[in-house]
Structure formats: C-alpha cells, structure tokens
Amino acid sequence: MRITLSAAVTADGYLDDNSSERLIVSTPEDWTEVRRLRAEHDAILVGAETLRRDDPALLIRDESRRASRRAQGLRPDIAKVVVTRSGNRLSPAMRFFTEGDAERYVFSETPIPALEGAAEVIIADEPITAAWIVTELEKRGIESLFVEGGAQILRLFLNEGEADTLRLAVNPSLRIGAERGGAAFEFTPPANTPVVREFPGGMQVATYRLRKAEFSEAEDLKFLRQAIEASRRCTPSTTSYSVGAVIVARDGSIFTGYTHETSPTHHAEQEAIAKALAAGAALRGATIYSSMEPCSTRKSEPESCSALIVRLGFARAVFALYEPDCFVRCRGALNMRLAGLDVRCYPALAEEVRAVNGHLWR
Ligand SMILES: NC(=O)c1ccc[n+]([C@@H]2O[C@H](COP(=O)([O-])OP(=O)(O)OC[C@H]3O[C@@H](n4cnc5c(N)ncnc54)[C@H](OP(=O)(O)O)[C@@H]3O)[C@@H](O)[C@H]2O)c1
C-alpha cells in the first residue's frame, strides 16, 4: 500500500490550539494542495481525538474528481477510517458517519455498539498497530492511504515505518505558544532523507520520502509476474495452493521455486530459498516475490514461510493475493510488517493467482 502522512503545524510545532474552535493552520493555497493530494488516495485516516475535537467530514470536494471516481465505478468520496482504543465519545451523529458517500471503517480495541450500521467496526484482538491497520485495509481493497493526523496517529505510523511520504507544512507566521498549544507534532528526518520543498501561499512545505527500502513498481510487477508464471508449473492439489516465488538477491541473482517442486511439504518460498542458500546467495536485504501471501502456520514443517523470510533478513516481501481463509487464517503479511519488512501487495495481479488456483474454489 502507498501511504502518505500529512500535517500542517504552526511555526512552534502545534497541530491545533487548546480552544474549542478548530485552528486553521494552512494557507488557502496549501489547503487546496492537501485536498488535491487526499483525492489521489483510496482512503483517509484520522485518530479518534481529531473526530472528537474537529468533527471533520473528510470529503472530496472537487466535483470533477467526484465525477471521475463515479465514472470508474467508485463511490465519489474516498473511504474514511478512524482509529480508537476506547471507542469513547464516538457518535453516529458525527459528520464522519453522516456526510458523503464512502465506505467507513472504525479500527477499535473495544466493541462500539453505537456505531453498528454507521461503519464497519473492525475489532483488534491485540493492541492496534499501523501494520495491522494497513493489512486489514489492503484486504478490503484499499491500495493507497492518506493519514491526516492528529499527532498520536502520525507517530503510530512513523514509529512503525509504515509511511512512504510525509508532507509536513509549516506556517511560519503562526505561533501560538505553549500556554495555548494543543497537540504538538515534531519530526526529525533520518540523515539523508530525500526531501522536496515548496512554498504554497507562504507555507513552508517539506515532503520527505520515507520508504523502508527503495523499489520500483515496474520491477515489482515484472518479478511478481515471473512468480505467477512459476506457479503454473504446480500440480494442482485440493490440499494446498499453487504458488510461485522469485527471490532477487542483493547482487541481482535470481532464484525461483514453486509449491512441491522438490518435496511434497515444501512451499514455493522454501523452494526458492533452498536454491539461493545452496548457491551461497546473501539473502539479508533481498526481496522475495510470491504469488500469494507467505504462510504463517505450518503443520508439516517446523517453520512458516513468513518466519523463515524474517529470520533470513529479507528486506522486502511482495505478493499479489492475500491468502484466502480456506485452510487457516493467515497473518504472514502482518507478521512480516511487524518484523520491519517492507511488505507490498499488488492486487492488480490477484485475479491471475486466483485463476491458477481455480481448482480450489470450484
Ligand atoms: N493541523 C493538522 O494538519 C491536523 C490534522 C489532523 C488533526 N489535527 C489536530 O490534532 C488534534 C488531535 O491530535 P491528537 O494527537 O490529540 O489525537 P489523534 O491522533 O487525532 O487521535 C488520538 C486517539 O487515537 C486513538 N489512538 C491513538 N493511538 C492508537 C493506537 N495505537 N491504537 C488505537 N487507538 C489509538 C486513541 O483514541 P481513543 O482515545 O478513542 O481510544 C487516541 O486518543 C486535534 O486537535 C486536531 O485538530 C491537526
């Protein structure tokens, strides 16, 4: 998923003041740009405190963008997402729930009966992480996410490295002081972080590129297609998926494998990894492409593929289809994200993977 974080702060680092009125930090030119960026994503996410304090509607206002989304068969507004631990003081009367035409998701650690019918409430069975939110949204078809704050939520995504870009807009002529300050947000970029600077309407905007690992989408799609090609060599089985895998090692060497290629208990990732290890390839920092999400539970082998990928120090894992819940409930992508890997799903190729596994759905 492509993830953009966005925040506008005062010259002294506040997202808001402590009054009941919403503080306008952006200049009109900057706000126009934020709205344009928002519309380039599938979903917008905020923390529960932002809903309670500001009651934002989080809509796409540009009529031409709404029309173009409708023409593509999409709902005119992008999906809205809110994150809460407690569910406290979230009401279905909030504009988040009542305005616009969009899917609405609430990520919560507690059931919130009041929101039934107003949104899909997704309850966590462990403390909420950005990795889990990203994984659950991807499973619902969201491919790009705009995280608009507040400070706690921005920190949640930054601390886990779940961000491709941070757009930080500073209003140099607005200073409110600690006595009046509300939520504060500071960001110190890691050394050598690429940054683009702009000045819309007098704002000082820095757009930082924060990807965990460099990659190109075109390369990802090329190797993912190779993984799908490898999966076509599998003998269809009613007890396992037909999966293909490709490893691109740091030195550019490539290894492929497919389910049961050399052993009736081997998954595609294991087959490719075994070849790479036999060739003495350095897998630390490598990328593994798998047509389907690497597994997280094994009965016939001591270690799952996602655990093996983490243990060997792969930097990236890329796949096309989340493992369906046919055999077990897979959390391979989530486990790898939590371990710090850059995990990318390309659902554009998911149909091909489903077709290769057509024998299982019939
Ligand atoms: N200038 C800007 O660009 C901008 C943009 C957005 C917001 N804001 C401002 O930011 C302020 C709010 O910022 P904030 O930092 O106080 O709050 P926030 O980030 O909007 O929301 C914090 C809330 O999110 C939930 N939350 C946070 N981390 C969580 C986790 N790991 N798991 C589950 N839930 C979690 C908790 O909800 P519960 O308490 O419900 O459990 C927490 O109280 C508002 O004043 C708003 O105006 C400014």
The ligand as a Tripos MOL2 file, in Angstrom:
@<TRIPOS>MOLECULE
LIG
   48    52     1     0     0
SMALL
NO_CHARGES

@<TRIPOS>ATOM
      1 N1         -3.0920   20.6290   11.5490 N.am      1 LIG1
      2 C1         -3.2980   19.4140   11.0670 C.2       1 LIG1
      3 O1         -2.7950   19.0430    9.9980 O.2       1 LIG1
      4 C2         -4.1530   18.4620   11.8450 C.ar      1 LIG1
      5 C3         -4.6080   17.2770   11.2380 C.ar      1 LIG1
      6 C4         -5.3560   16.3920   11.9920 C.ar      1 LIG1
      7 C5         -5.6390   16.6810   13.3030 C.ar      1 LIG1
      8 N2         -5.2100   17.8470   13.8540 N.ar      1 LIG1
      9 C6         -5.4510   18.1750   15.2620 C.3       1 LIG1
     10 O2         -4.8400   17.1720   16.0500 O.3       1 LIG1
     11 C7         -5.5260   17.1240   17.2820 C.3       1 LIG1
     12 C8         -5.6850   15.6870   17.7100 C.3       1 LIG1
     13 O3         -4.4160   15.0720   17.7760 O.3       1 LIG1
     14 P1         -4.1000   14.0260   18.9090 P.3       1 LIG1
     15 O4         -2.7040   13.6140   18.7360 O.co2     1 LIG1
     16 O5         -4.5250   14.6030   20.2040 O.co2     1 LIG1
     17 O6         -5.1130   12.8500   18.5980 O.3       1 LIG1
     18 P2         -5.3270   11.9000   17.3220 P.3       1 LIG1
     19 O7         -4.0270   11.3940   16.8590 O.co2     1 LIG1
     20 O8         -6.2410   12.5460   16.3560 O.co2     1 LIG1
     21 O9         -6.1870   10.7230   17.9880 O.3       1 LIG1
     22 C9         -5.6880   10.1260   19.1610 C.3       1 LIG1
     23 C10        -6.6150    8.9850   19.5060 C.3       1 LIG1
     24 O10        -6.4640    7.9570   18.5480 O.3       1 LIG1
     25 C11        -6.5750    6.7140   19.2020 C.3       1 LIG1
     26 N3         -5.2780    6.0620   19.1280 N.ar      1 LIG1
     27 C12        -4.0460    6.5880   19.0890 C.ar      1 LIG1
     28 N4         -3.1180    5.6300   19.0010 N.ar      1 LIG1
     29 C13        -3.7810    4.4710   18.9960 C.ar      1 LIG1
     30 C14        -3.3790    3.1120   18.9370 C.ar      1 LIG1
     31 N5         -2.1080    2.7320   18.8610 N.pl3     1 LIG1
     32 N6         -4.3400    2.1820   18.9340 N.ar      1 LIG1
     33 C15        -5.6350    2.5200   18.9970 C.ar      1 LIG1
     34 N7         -6.0760    3.7930   19.0590 N.ar      1 LIG1
     35 C16        -5.1550    4.7440   19.0730 C.ar      1 LIG1
     36 C17        -6.9540    6.9960   20.6540 C.3       1 LIG1
     37 O11        -8.3760    7.0690   20.6370 O.3       1 LIG1
     38 P3         -9.3220    6.8400   21.9230 P.3       1 LIG1
     39 O12        -8.9440    7.9210   22.8880 O.co2     1 LIG1
     40 O13       -10.6760    6.9830   21.3720 O.co2     1 LIG1
     41 O14        -9.0340    5.4770   22.4460 O.co2     1 LIG1
     42 C18        -6.3250    8.3500   20.8440 C.3       1 LIG1
     43 O15        -6.8800    9.0860   21.8890 O.3       1 LIG1
     44 C19        -6.8530   17.8160   17.1100 C.3       1 LIG1
     45 O16        -6.8400   18.9960   17.8680 O.3       1 LIG1
     46 C20        -6.8970   18.1520   15.6240 C.3       1 LIG1
     47 O17        -7.4440   19.4280   15.3870 O.3       1 LIG1
     48 C21        -4.4930   18.7530   13.1400 C.ar      1 LIG1
@<TRIPOS>BOND
     1     1     2 1
     2     2     3 2
     3     2     4 1
     4     4     5 ar
     5     4    48 ar
     6     5     6 ar
     7     6     7 ar
     8     7     8 ar
     9     8     9 1
    10     8    48 ar
    11     9    10 1
    12     9    46 1
    13    10    11 1
    14    11    12 1
    15    11    44 1
    16    12    13 1
    17    13    14 1
    18    14    15 2
    19    14    16 1
    20    14    17 1
    21    17    18 1
    22    18    19 2
    23    18    20 1
    24    18    21 1
    25    21    22 1
    26    22    23 1
    27    23    24 1
    28    23    42 1
    29    24    25 1
    30    25    26 1
    31    25    36 1
    32    26    27 ar
    33    26    35 ar
    34    27    28 ar
    35    28    29 ar
    36    29    30 ar
    37    29    35 ar
    38    30    31 1
    39    30    32 ar
    40    32    33 ar
    41    33    34 ar
    42    34    35 ar
    43    36    37 1
    44    36    42 1
    45    37    38 1
    46    38    39 2
    47    38    40 1
    48    38    41 1
    49    42    43 1
    50    44    45 1
    51    44    46 1
    52    46    47 1
@<TRIPOS>SUBSTRUCTURE
     1 LIG1         1 GROUP 0 **** ****
